[in-house]
Amino acid sequence: KAYRALHQDRPDFPVFLIRGNVEFRSATPRDVIFLDPGQKAAWNKTERTTRVEEVDIDQYTSWINGEMIFRNTSFEVMSKKLERRYNVSIQNNNLILKEKMLNARFNVEVERIEDVLDFINEIQPFEYDITGNEITID
């Protein structure tokens, strides 16, 4: 089973292999790669090259099961993903938290945004206020 991530603003087109096998071909006929489970192949449309690497597939597919996995991710990046997943807007005024690198795993079907914020607050203390779908962090 392969999963293709679609990002219009990225120069590469990645394919992740979860299980089974897949043949990956770029626009160049001689560029044929066979992927094993746990690998990512990415064809860069600008450079016209293909790169293969071992990856943690869960980071790319966890959303299928309602999970969010963050590995060495800044809160700034994490907050953007939390906004989309929980349908909230996060205004972060805490500069220390903004750059904090975090590792976390959440299940959005079980954990509310308040639970997520409380968990992060245990790692890097901050104050927050929720009004409707607006979250302000100080």
Disulfide bonds with the S-S distance in Angstrom:
none
